[in-house]
Structures are given as C-alpha cells and as structure tokens.
C-alpha cells in the first residue's frame, strides 16, 4: 500500500513523503519512507529482492525533473529516490498515484 503524505509539514521544495506499507498482524509495517517525491508514482514490472521496483517523479529542490527507479533493498525501499539508483526507467509503469488522485484537489467543474 502506498500513502502520499502531503501538506506543509510533510513537503519541501523537492516534494513530499511517500510511505510504502505492508500489512501485518498489528496493522501495517513501514517498508519505505521516501522523501522528495513528486506525483505521479508508479510501480514497474521489474523486481528487486522479490518486491516490485517503484518509479517516482522527482524535481525541485535543485534536482532536475526525472523519473527514478527505487528498488527494494531487502528490508526497505531507499529513503531518498534521488540517490536510490542510477537508472531512470523509460516509463512510470502502472501509475498508482497521480496529481488527479489527491484528496485536496478540487473536483472538476461540471459546467
């Protein structure tokens, strides 16, 4: 499960926090707490250590706009997608979170 934590306390010029959660007996366990993530966020067909690689958008904070592959490191996803890997995927894969899915975004006018 992915949770995009946006708002003044969770975001900076480089983006917001993205939590990757795994169901557990107590509720959920955090297996990724990525900073400086922009929307959209996708999941790739490729896997590392048995988990799908993530594709996250990064920009701002001095970072040029790009899509970064974030592999699973065995116990967690890397906390900073700008240093997680040196490859940029050609695609976001299956988009799971987009700017259109943000709950604070006003609904389109039906005029």
Helices and strands as residue ranges (DSSP letters): E 2-5, E 16-24, E 27-48, E 51-60, E 63-70, H 81-84, E 94-97, G 99-101
